[in-house]
């Protein structure tokens, strides 16, 4: 009996340890552009899920395209806090498109959000404004998005990529909506020139979206 007990103990001692659970990924918060919605990110979420992300790691923030981007940024701050609370993550990654760049950057730079964001990826972000916003100046968001606005000047002053957050942008001469197209470029970011991409094309371009996903893994 004693010999049998010793054999069992020995077997336990040499048994391989159970594999450790896969490390949780940083949750991703997607921020749409002017007149957009969470549905804009359907392809992006599919690309991320194909790489192993679960639906519980992917979140889309919606805001009022016609309101005030300061208010929208405050809403993003609340949304990020809710995602962190729900997932237990200390930080999130943010992927934005078009005017979502302004909402995201105001959150990071003016509301202290950089401490809660690992990566920020901006697709055709209106980061320094666009003259195309002249077509909708009846709305405060478009007034804020116009080059030279006090909103743009505040964002552009000082460090454009604050904190330990890693920043990257994707921009293209074929954009057609962000004018000039180089408005997306941020000092201090990894700025990726896309050969020819339309403004809305980024949302379904699996090559660019895969590049974004790879950037978030760095």
TIZA-987312 format. One record per residue (C-alpha): x, y, z; residue number from 1; residue in three letters. Coordinates in steps of 0.05 Angstrom, whole numbers, plus 5000, padded with zeros to 4 digits. Layout:
{{X Y Z} NUM ALA};
...
END
This chain:
{{5000 5000 5000} 1 UNK};
{{5057 5047 5018} 2 UNK};
{{5092 5031 4953} 3 UNK};
{{5028 5047 4914} 4 UNK};
{{5022 5114 4949} 5 UNK};
{{5094 5131 4931} 6 UNK};
{{5080 5114 4858} 7 UNK};
{{5020 5160 4857} 8 UNK};
{{5059 5217 4888} 9 UNK};
{{5115 5207 4838} 10 UNK};
{{5067 5207 4780} 11 UNK};
{{5037 5273 4803} 12 UNK};
{{5106 5303 4812} 13 UNK};
{{5127 5289 4740} 14 UNK};
{{5059 5304 4708} 15 UNK};
{{5063 5363 4660} 16 UNK};
{{5034 5427 4687} 17 UNK};
{{4968 5450 4657} 18 UNK};
{{4979 5503 4604} 19 UNK};
{{4971 5574 4629} 20 UNK};
{{4910 5612 4606} 21 UNK};
{{4923 5657 4547} 22 UNK};
{{4938 5728 4568} 23 UNK};
{{4879 5774 4559} 24 UNK};
{{4886 5823 4502} 25 UNK};
{{4878 5898 4512} 26 UNK};
{{4806 5915 4496} 27 UNK};
{{4796 5957 4434} 28 UNK};
{{4750 6018 4430} 29 UNK};
{{4729 6039 4360} 30 UNK};
{{4709 6112 4349} 31 UNK};
{{4670 6128 4285} 32 UNK};
{{4672 6192 4244} 33 UNK};
{{4622 6246 4225} 34 UNK};
{{4552 6217 4214} 35 UNK};
{{4580 6147 4228} 36 UNK};
{{4558 6093 4277} 37 UNK};
{{4582 6030 4310} 38 UNK};
{{4562 5991 4247} 39 UNK};
{{4621 6024 4211} 40 UNK};
{{4667 5976 4247} 41 UNK};
{{4636 5910 4226} 42 UNK};
{{4694 5892 4179} 43 UNK};
{{4746 5915 4229} 44 UNK};
{{4716 5873 4284} 45 UNK};
{{4715 5813 4237} 46 UNK};
{{4789 5823 4222} 47 UNK};
{{4804 5827 4297} 48 UNK};
{{4763 5766 4314} 49 UNK};
{{4800 5727 4259} 50 UNK};
{{4863 5741 4299} 51 UNK};
{{4834 5713 4363} 52 UNK};
{{4800 5773 4394} 53 UNK};
{{4734 5757 4428} 54 UNK};
{{4672 5800 4422} 55 UNK};
{{4681 5818 4496} 56 UNK};
{{4747 5852 4476} 57 UNK};
{{4717 5896 4421} 58 UNK};
{{4674 5958 4435} 59 UNK};
{{4646 6013 4391} 60 UNK};
{{4632 6082 4420} 61 UNK};
{{4576 6123 4389} 62 UNK};
{{4567 6197 4397} 63 UNK};
{{4527 6256 4370} 64 UNK};
{{4558 6277 4303} 65 UNK};
{{4522 6344 4306} 66 UNK};
{{4535 6364 4378} 67 UNK};
{{4600 6386 4410} 68 UNK};
{{4664 6346 4405} 69 UNK};
{{4684 6367 4475} 70 UNK};
{{4621 6334 4500} 71 UNK};
{{4635 6275 4455} 72 UNK};
{{4705 6268 4484} 73 UNK};
{{4677 6269 4554} 74 UNK};
{{4629 6214 4533} 75 UNK};
{{4688 6174 4507} 76 UNK};
{{4722 6183 4574} 77 UNK};
{{4661 6153 4608} 78 UNK};
{{4657 6097 4557} 79 UNK};
{{4731 6078 4566} 80 UNK};
{{4721 6077 4641} 81 UNK};
{{4662 6030 4632} 82 UNK};
{{4702 5984 4587} 83 UNK};
{{4760 5982 4636} 84 UNK};
{{4712 5967 4693} 85 UNK};
{{4677 5912 4653} 86 UNK};
{{4741 5878 4629} 87 UNK};
{{4786 5892 4688} 88 UNK};
{{4837 5921 4639} 89 UNK};
{{4881 5979 4662} 90 UNK};
{{4883 6008 4592} 91 UNK};
{{4849 6004 4525} 92 UNK};
{{4870 6013 4452} 93 UNK};
{{4832 6063 4410} 94 UNK};
{{4820 6059 4335} 95 UNK};
{{4787 6120 4304} 96 UNK};
{{4764 6144 4236} 97 UNK};
{{4756 6215 4208} 98 UNK};
{{4725 6262 4260} 99 UNK};
{{4734 6207 4311} 100 UNK};
{{4807 6229 4311} 101 UNK};
{{4787 6296 4342} 102 UNK};
{{4743 6262 4394} 103 UNK};
{{4798 6214 4412} 104 UNK};
{{4854 6265 4415} 105 UNK};
{{4814 6313 4457} 106 UNK};
{{4802 6256 4506} 107 UNK};
{{4876 6237 4508} 108 UNK};
{{4906 6307 4509} 109 UNK};
{{4855 6351 4544} 110 UNK};
{{4820 6302 4591} 111 UNK};
{{4881 6261 4614} 112 UNK};
{{4860 6200 4575} 113 UNK};
{{4931 6182 4553} 114 UNK};
{{4943 6147 4619} 115 UNK};
{{4888 6097 4601} 116 UNK};
{{4906 6085 4527} 117 UNK};
{{4962 6038 4504} 118 UNK};
{{4955 6051 4429} 119 UNK};
{{4918 6101 4387} 120 UNK};
{{4908 6085 4313} 121 UNK};
{{4878 6141 4270} 122 UNK};
{{4849 6123 4201} 123 UNK};
{{4841 6185 4158} 124 UNK};
{{4834 6225 4222} 125 UNK};
{{4814 6298 4216} 126 UNK};
{{4870 6311 4265} 127 UNK};
{{4888 6381 4239} 128 UNK};
{{4819 6394 4209} 129 UNK};
{{4792 6391 4139} 130 UNK};
{{4766 6445 4093} 131 UNK};
{{4712 6396 4073} 132 UNK};
{{4678 6414 4139} 133 UNK};
{{4660 6481 4106} 134 UNK};
{{4600 6444 4076} 135 UNK};
{{4568 6433 4144} 136 UNK};
{{4587 6494 4187} 137 UNK};
{{4516 6499 4214} 138 UNK};
{{4538 6444 4262} 139 UNK};
{{4587 6458 4319} 140 UNK};
{{4625 6394 4305} 141 UNK};
{{4640 6418 4234} 142 UNK};
{{4660 6487 4260} 143 UNK};
{{4709 6451 4307} 144 UNK};
{{4734 6408 4250} 145 UNK};
{{4751 6466 4204} 146 UNK};
{{4826 6483 4200} 147 UNK};
{{4845 6541 4244} 148 UNK};
{{4787 6533 4293} 149 UNK};
{{4801 6543 4367} 150 UNK};
{{4788 6469 4376} 151 UNK};
{{4841 6449 4325} 152 UNK};
{{4890 6501 4350} 153 UNK};
{{4883 6474 4421} 154 UNK};
{{4896 6403 4398} 155 UNK};
{{4955 6423 4355} 156 UNK};
{{4990 6464 4409} 157 UNK};
{{5048 6432 4444} 158 UNK};
{{5057 6356 4444} 159 UNK};
{{5011 6324 4392} 160 UNK};
{{5023 6254 4419} 161 UNK};
{{5025 6261 4495} 162 UNK};
{{5039 6208 4547} 163 UNK};
{{5066 6138 4539} 164 UNK};
{{5012 6121 4488} 165 UNK};
{{5038 6095 4421} 166 UNK};
{{5007 6133 4363} 167 UNK};
{{4999 6114 4289} 168 UNK};
{{4961 6144 4231} 169 UNK};
{{4941 6120 4161} 170 UNK};
{{4930 6173 4107} 171 UNK};
{{4924 6176 4032} 172 UNK};
{{4925 6228 3976} 173 UNK};
{{4863 6194 3948} 174 UNK};
{{4823 6209 4011} 175 UNK};
{{4779 6264 3982} 176 UNK};
{{4747 6284 4048} 177 UNK};
{{4807 6302 4092} 178 UNK};
{{4834 6364 4057} 179 UNK};
{{4892 6370 4058} 180 UNK};
{{4902 6295 4065} 181 UNK};
{{4965 6306 4106} 182 UNK};
{{4920 6335 4161} 183 UNK};
{{4918 6265 4190} 184 UNK};
{{4993 6263 4204} 185 UNK};
{{5013 6273 4277} 186 UNK};
{{5081 6295 4301} 187 UNK};
{{5110 6239 4343} 188 UNK};
{{5067 6184 4312} 189 UNK};
{{5083 6129 4263} 190 UNK};
{{5051 6159 4201} 191 UNK};
{{5033 6109 4146} 192 UNK};
{{5021 6135 4076} 193 UNK};
{{4971 6090 4039} 194 UNK};
{{4982 6088 3964} 195 UNK};
{{4910 6104 3945} 196 UNK};
{{4851 6097 3992} 197 UNK};
{{4784 6132 3993} 198 UNK};
{{4759 6163 4058} 199 UNK};
{{4707 6109 4072} 200 UNK};
{{4749 6055 4041} 201 UNK};
{{4791 6048 4104} 202 UNK};
{{4731 6018 4140} 203 UNK};
{{4730 5957 4094} 204 UNK};
{{4803 5953 4074} 205 UNK};
{{4825 5888 4107} 206 UNK};
{{4898 5902 4090} 207 UNK};
{{4899 5968 4128} 208 UNK};
{{4856 5939 4184} 209 UNK};
{{4905 5882 4191} 210 UNK};
{{4962 5932 4196} 211 UNK};
{{4923 5968 4251} 212 UNK};
{{4914 5902 4288} 213 UNK};
{{4989 5888 4282} 214 UNK};
{{5005 5958 4309} 215 UNK};
{{4962 5945 4370} 216 UNK};
{{5003 5883 4385} 217 UNK};
{{5068 5923 4391} 218 UNK};
END
